[in-house]
Amino acid sequence: MSRFLLVALALCALLPSAASAKSFPETIALPDDYQAEGIATGKGPTFYAGSRSDGSIYKGSYRTGGGREIFPGRADRSATGLKLDRRSGLLYVSGAGSKQINIYDGDTGAEVRTYAVPQAGFINDVVITRDAAYFTDSMVQVIYRVAIGRNGRPGPLTTLPITGALVYGPGFNANGIDASPDGKRLIIVKSSDGTLYEGIPGASAVATRQIPLDVPVTNGDGILLEGRTLYVVQNRDNKIAVVRLAPRWQSGDVQRFLTDESFDVPTTIAPFGNALYAVNGRFTGPMGNPREDVVRVEP
């Protein structure tokens, strides 16, 4: 019995306690007037946030709430969606209205590569698969594909027209994007009417079909796919829809909504541990401190 107790105690010591989980900050402040929109989880408890005003990149800690700016930003830059490629440590950043896609070293913030996209409207979000990074454009009916080589280095940029069910109209169109684990299927939310789509990327286009929902997720922004559960941030509605997808994404049911009193137009989310972290876009209202820019939410 004593040996069993010793083993049990040793195992408990290896697991995070409820007290330690609660010690993580519920909200995290970013620099004054930061105008964040994108958030991505890095290595360990690290996160990245990008500023839509000047494209600066902030690297912080979910554990401590502290951090620092690793890319100071420039007048010709903007940052919305961003994702870290864990294999290479490179951070892929959507350039919003700057007509650029930017890639930075996730440790130092050094600029690795910039793609000029003169025909772009608003490059909004990004997902990384095994062999490519895919970017949405909310104003132009295309997906931008940046190839990723076996060495983890970014390669050529290709513009893929969106065909099929996803047809652009007034307002913001394709916004948040994620991918199946094998990277062969994309899932995209259309902000203006809250519809959801599957996209199959090919060599020359992305073929889409609608995923019927019981309730539209209007103002859908950043999305996160975990198994068959899809989290959709509904920015101006100040909530996150929890959608249960049918097998093969044949349909989806909105099961519930996550809300928090600290939400102030949340835009995108990133996972860490058993929690989700939403970044407040604060499209209206004062931008000064006290700030609750990153909000921890229990799903």
C-alpha positions in Angstrom: 0.0 0.0 0.0 2.8 2.4 0.9 4.5 1.7 -2.5 1.2 2.5 -4.3 0.8 5.8 -2.4 4.3 6.8 -3.3 3.8 6.1 -7.0 0.4 8.0 -6.9 2.0 11.0 -5.2 4.8 11.0 -7.8 2.4 11.0 -10.6 0.4 13.8 -9.1 3.5 15.9 -8.8 4.0 15.6 -12.6 0.5 16.9 -13.4 -0.4 20.6 -13.3 -2.5 21.3 -10.2 -5.8 23.2 -10.3 -4.1 26.0 -8.3 -1.3 26.3 -10.9 -3.7 26.4 -13.8 -5.7 29.2 -12.0 -2.4 31.1 -11.5 -2.3 31.9 -15.2 -3.5 35.5 -15.8 -7.1 35.8 -16.9 -6.3 38.8 -19.0 -3.0 40.1 -20.5 -2.2 43.7 -21.4 -0.4 44.6 -24.6 1.4 47.9 -25.3 -0.7 51.0 -25.3 -2.5 51.7 -28.6 -1.4 48.3 -29.9 -4.6 47.6 -32.0 -4.0 43.9 -32.0 -6.0 41.6 -34.2 -4.0 38.3 -34.6 -2.8 35.9 -31.9 -0.9 32.6 -32.3 0.5 30.2 -29.8 4.3 29.6 -30.0 6.6 27.1 -28.2 5.8 26.4 -24.6 3.7 29.2 -23.0 4.7 31.7 -25.6 2.2 33.6 -27.7 2.5 36.2 -30.5 0.2 39.1 -31.3 0.3 41.4 -34.3 -0.7 45.1 -34.6 -2.9 46.1 -37.5 -1.7 49.7 -37.2 2.0 49.1 -38.1 2.6 45.4 -38.3 4.6 45.2 -35.1 5.0 41.8 -33.5 4.7 41.2 -29.8 6.0 38.0 -28.1 4.5 37.3 -24.7 3.9 34.6 -22.1 0.6 33.1 -21.2 2.2 32.1 -17.9 3.5 35.4 -16.7 1.6 37.9 -18.8 4.9 39.7 -19.7 6.5 40.1 -23.0 8.2 42.4 -25.5 8.0 43.7 -29.0 10.3 41.6 -31.3 9.5 43.4 -34.5 9.0 47.2 -34.1 6.7 47.7 -37.0 6.8 50.1 -39.9 4.5 52.6 -41.6 4.0 50.3 -44.6 3.1 47.2 -42.5 0.0 45.7 -40.9 -0.7 42.4 -39.2 -3.9 40.5 -38.8 -3.8 36.7 -38.8 -0.5 35.0 -37.9 0.7 31.4 -37.3 4.0 29.9 -36.2 5.5 27.0 -38.2 6.9 25.0 -35.3 9.2 23.0 -37.6 11.1 26.1 -38.7 10.3 28.6 -36.0 9.1 31.0 -38.6 6.1 33.3 -38.0 3.8 33.8 -41.1 1.8 37.0 -41.0 -1.2 38.3 -43.0 -0.6 41.8 -44.1 -4.2 43.1 -44.1 -4.4 46.1 -46.4 -0.6 46.5 -46.8 -0.7 44.1 -49.8 2.1 42.1 -48.2 2.7 38.7 -46.6 5.5 38.8 -44.1 7.6 36.1 -42.5 9.7 36.6 -39.4 12.0 34.6 -37.2 9.8 33.6 -34.2 12.7 34.0 -31.8 14.3 37.3 -32.8 11.7 39.0 -35.0 14.2 39.3 -37.8 12.5 39.6 -41.2 13.0 36.4 -43.2 10.9 37.1 -46.4 8.3 39.5 -47.6 5.9 38.9 -50.5 4.5 41.8 -52.4 0.9 41.1 -53.4 -0.2 44.2 -55.4 -3.5 42.7 -56.5 -4.6 42.0 -52.9 -7.5 43.6 -51.2 -7.3 42.6 -47.5 -5.1 39.7 -46.6 -6.8 38.5 -43.4 -5.9 35.1 -41.9 -3.5 32.2 -42.4 -3.2 28.5 -41.7 -0.1 26.4 -42.0 -0.1 22.8 -43.3 2.7 20.3 -43.9 3.7 21.8 -47.3 2.1 25.3 -47.5 0.7 28.3 -45.8 -2.7 29.4 -47.0 -4.0 33.0 -46.7 -7.5 34.4 -47.1 -8.3 37.7 -48.8 -11.6 39.1 -47.6 -12.0 41.5 -50.6 -10.6 39.5 -53.5 -12.0 36.0 -54.3 -8.7 34.1 -54.0 -6.5 32.1 -51.6 -2.7 32.9 -51.5 -0.5 29.8 -51.1 3.1 30.1 -49.9 4.9 26.8 -50.5 6.9 25.4 -47.6 9.9 23.2 -48.6 11.1 20.1 -46.8 13.8 22.3 -45.2 11.0 24.4 -43.7 11.9 27.4 -45.8 9.2 29.5 -47.5 9.0 29.1 -51.3 7.0 30.5 -54.2 3.7 32.4 -53.8 0.8 31.2 -55.9 -2.6 32.9 -56.2 -5.5 30.4 -56.3 -8.9 31.5 -57.4 -11.8 30.4 -55.2 -14.4 28.4 -57.2 -17.6 26.7 -56.3 -20.1 27.6 -53.6 -18.1 30.4 -51.9 -19.0 33.6 -53.9 -18.0 37.0 -52.7 -20.4 39.9 -52.1 -20.4 43.2 -50.3 -18.5 43.5 -47.0 -15.9 41.1 -45.7 -16.0 37.6 -47.2 -13.5 34.8 -46.6 -11.9 35.5 -43.2 -10.9 32.8 -40.7 -9.2 29.7 -42.0 -8.0 26.3 -40.6 -7.2 22.9 -42.1 -7.8 19.2 -41.6 -4.9 17.4 -39.9 -3.6 16.1 -43.2 -3.7 19.5 -44.8 -5.8 18.4 -47.7 -9.0 20.3 -46.8 -9.4 23.9 -45.7 -12.3 25.2 -43.6 -13.3 28.9 -44.1 -15.8 31.2 -42.6 -17.4 34.0 -44.5 -17.8 37.0 -42.2 -20.7 38.9 -43.9 -23.3 36.2 -43.6 -21.8 33.7 -41.2 -21.6 30.8 -43.7 -19.0 28.0 -43.5 -17.2 26.3 -46.4 -14.9 23.5 -47.1 -12.1 24.2 -49.6 -10.0 21.7 -51.5 -6.8 23.3 -52.7 -5.5 22.2 -56.1 -2.8 23.3 -58.4 -4.8 26.1 -60.0 -7.8 26.8 -57.7 -9.5 26.2 -54.4 -12.8 24.3 -55.0 -15.4 25.1 -52.3 -18.7 23.7 -51.0 -20.9 25.0 -48.3 -21.1 23.3 -44.9 -24.7 23.8 -43.8 -25.1 25.2 -40.3 -28.2 25.3 -38.2 -27.4 28.9 -37.1 -25.2 31.3 -39.1 -22.1 32.5 -37.4 -22.4 36.1 -38.6 -19.3 38.3 -38.1 -17.2 35.2 -38.0 -13.5 36.1 -37.7 -10.7 33.8 -36.5 -11.5 30.1 -36.3 -9.9 27.1 -34.5 -10.5 23.5 -35.5 -9.9 20.8 -32.8 -11.1 17.4 -33.9 -14.7 17.9 -35.0 -15.2 20.9 -32.8 -14.9 24.3 -34.6 -14.6 27.5 -32.6 -15.7 30.6 -34.5 -15.0 34.1 -33.1 -18.0 36.3 -33.8 -16.2 39.6 -33.3 -18.8 42.3 -33.0 -21.1 39.9 -31.2 -18.5 39.5 -28.5 -18.8 35.7 -28.4 -17.3 32.5 -29.6 -19.5 29.9 -31.3 -18.8 26.3 -30.5 -19.8 24.3 -33.6 -20.0 20.5 -33.7 -19.1 19.2 -37.2 -20.6 16.1 -38.7 -18.2 13.4 -40.1 -16.5 14.7 -43.3 -17.8 18.1 -42.4 -21.1 17.4 -44.1 -22.9 19.9 -41.7 -22.4 21.7 -38.5 -24.5 22.5 -35.4 -23.9 25.5 -33.1 -24.0 23.9 -29.7 -23.3 26.9 -27.4 -21.5 30.2 -27.1 -18.5 31.2 -25.0 -18.6 34.7 -23.6 -16.6 36.8 -21.2 -17.2 40.2 -19.6 -13.7 41.2 -20.8 -14.5 40.7 -24.5 -14.2 43.9 -26.5 -14.6 42.8 -30.1 -12.5 39.6 -30.0 -11.0 38.8 -33.4 -8.9 35.6 -33.2 -8.1 32.8 -30.8 -5.3 30.5 -30.0 -5.1 27.4 -27.8 -2.8 26.7 -24.9 -3.3 23.8 -22.4 -7.0 23.5 -21.7 -7.8 27.1 -22.4 -8.5 29.4 -25.4 -7.0 32.8 -25.6 -8.9 35.5 -27.5 -7.4 38.8 -28.5 -9.6 42.0 -28.3 -9.6 44.0 -31.5 -11.2 47.0 -29.8 -12.5 48.4 -33.1 -14.2 51.2 -31.2 -13.6 53.0 -27.9 -10.4 54.1 -26.1 -7.2 52.2 -26.6 -5.3 53.2 -23.5 -4.6 51.2 -20.2 -5.9 49.6 -18.2 -6.0 47.0 -20.9 -7.5 43.5 -21.2 -6.2 42.7 -24.6 -5.7 38.9 -24.4 -8.5 37.1 -22.6 -8.3 33.5 -21.2 -11.5 31.5 -21.8 -12.3 28.0 -20.6 -14.0 26.0 -23.4 
